[in-house]
Amino acid sequence: MPWVYLVIAGLLEVIWASLMKQSAGFTRLWPSIGTLVFMTGSFGLLAIAMRSLPLGTAYMVWTGIGALGAFAVGVLLLGEAFTPLRALAATLILAGLVLMKLSSGK
């Protein structure tokens, strides 16, 4: 179950990061409130997952999901560039996540 919490926490991180972008530096009310709500949920689920997962594993997977998800949102929804080097960087992050999961033994 900790892995489920961790994945959901990572997905919530993608949402709050996207809302933070939309908040324009916390100058827009509803995206700012959404950022804080989803951030709280993300941190809360991360904390629950960390009860039984190693710190390094949990934090790396959480940030990795957030980074890959934010990259995908940027490319797919915000018109950010999808270049071979950016794709390679995302692939390396994904490879790191898979290796961390495989090495955790849980």
Secondary structure, 3 states (H helix, E strand, C coil): CHHHHHHHHHHHHHHHHHHHHHCCCCCCHHHHHHHHHHHHHHHHHHHHHCCCCCHHHHHHHHHHHHHHHHHHHHHHHCCCCCCHHHHHHHHHHHHHHHHHHHHHCC
